[in-house]
Each structure stands twice: as structure tokens, then as C-alpha cells.
Amino acid sequence: MNQTEATLRNEVREIAEVAFHRKLISGYADGADINEYQIVYQGKPRHISLEQARLFLIDLLYRSQIY
């Protein structure tokens, strides 16, 4: 894993932790693949790329502030 991937993974982990504590997701973890992350949303585990996980979590946090 290069530095960029490590930085992205850490950022996703931090954002996921915030979303978890706000009860927007019910779980999160590293995925089986090095470029993948697992997010449990609405009771379903979703395995998505780190980039997609980052965008999904940012959007989820943003939408929770609006509504």
C-alpha cells in the first residue's frame, strides 16, 4: 500500500467513525481487498472502493446536517 492509499484509508476510517457515532451507519471495517472498505448501511454490508466509501460517507454526513 502506498502513502496515498494509506492516507485515503485513514480518512475513510475517521469519517466512518463520525458517521457511526451519529448513528448514520451501523458498522464499518477494512474490506477483504486492500482497495476496499465495508460499510454497514441500513442493515446491509456494502463492500465498496475507498474512493466510493469516502464520497458516500461525506454525502451521508452532509445530508444528515440538512435534514
N, C-alpha and C positions, 0 to 999 in steps of 0.2 A: 504494500500500500504506500503510495507516495504522500507527500506532505499535503497536497491539495485535497486528496481523498480523506485523509485523517482529519483535516480541518473541517471539511463538509460533514463527516460523520459526527464529530463533536458538536457542531452547530445543530444538526438534526436532533441529537440526543438532548441538548439543552432545550430546544423548542418543544420537543415531545414531553419533556418533564413538566414544562409550564402548562401545556395542554392537558396533561394527566391531572395535575393538581387543580386545574379549573374544571375537571370532570367532563372535558370535551372528548377525550378518548379513554378507553378502559385499560389500555396496556400498550407497551412498546418494547422493542428489543432489536438487536442486530439480526439481520437476516442470515440465511444459510450461505448466501453468496456474499462476497466481500463488498459488492456494489449495491447491496440490497438492504432494506430496512423493513421491519414488521411493525405495523400499527394496527391495534385492535380498535375498530371504529364501528359503533352500533352493533357490538357483539360479534363482529366478523373480523378475523385476522386478515390483513391485506399485506402482501409482500410486494413492495414497490421499490424502484430505484431511489438512491439517496436524493437525487435532484427532485424527483416527483414527491418524495416524502417531505422535503423542505418546503416546496410550494404548497402542498396540501395542508401542512400544519400552519404555515403562515396565513393561508386563506381562512382556515378554521378559526384561528385566533382573531383575525380581523373581523370575520362575520359575527363572532360572539360579542364583540365590542359594539357593533352597530345595533344588534337586536336586543 
